[in-house]
């Protein structure tokens, strides 16, 4: 007997299900946003910690400033929004998976289960790599351009604005998180037969050049951050080749 759930469903059914899942996602996001806003001050302090630790190591005491009356408030809203997206990302990926699952074949479901696990794992890995590895080295590089001011010249010292600092942090965390999804993206392209493992292996030199170009565009204008993003992406490109080979055997 054929299961009713396996029967083709009318378009209105899929649209109704999509609406329900979107509503769930919005509700979960708003709840996460409210909770994040309650702890927005602690979250912002956590994001500032790499810079604070570096300044303490240098024996310096600094401050973050804001020059617009509403800047601090809007910064906390951005912190809450950013945190809510970061925390609910696995749930959003799960909803995409559940909505897409009925349209997949058995072998495709097996592959997409792997994507469901790999996607948030790689995203969080990229974000943590940026926070613990890239931020300290990048801050140290940028602070090296400060000047104490000698022989009557004015000193050059960092007076970072809270909004600009948060934009810098969010940009890098999201950039690293998204770029670390490279194996997932290439695997999806492999499922659609757009790329093959042989093609990826033969064109690895072009891929390296493209990766360095992307890293130079995304990261701040310093060689440390660029290499810090490019090297992991090259390694992930190699991982993607093995993933594509595995998919070619399974699908």
HELIX and SHEET records of a PDB file:
HELIX    1   1 UNK A    4  UNK A    6  5                                   3    
HELIX    2   2 UNK A   11  UNK A   38  1                                  28    
HELIX    3   3 UNK A   40  UNK A   57  1                                  18    
HELIX    4   4 UNK A   71  UNK A  101  1                                  31    
HELIX    5   5 UNK A  106  UNK A  129  1                                  24    
HELIX    6   6 UNK A  130  UNK A  134  3                                   5    
HELIX    7   7 UNK A  135  UNK A  143  1                                   9    
HELIX    8   8 UNK A  162  UNK A  179  1                                  18    
HELIX    9   9 UNK A  182  UNK A  191  1                                  10    
HELIX   10  10 UNK A  197  UNK A  202  1                                   6    
HELIX   11  11 UNK A  204  UNK A  218  1                                  15    
HELIX   12  12 UNK A  223  UNK A  250  1                                  28    
END                                                                             
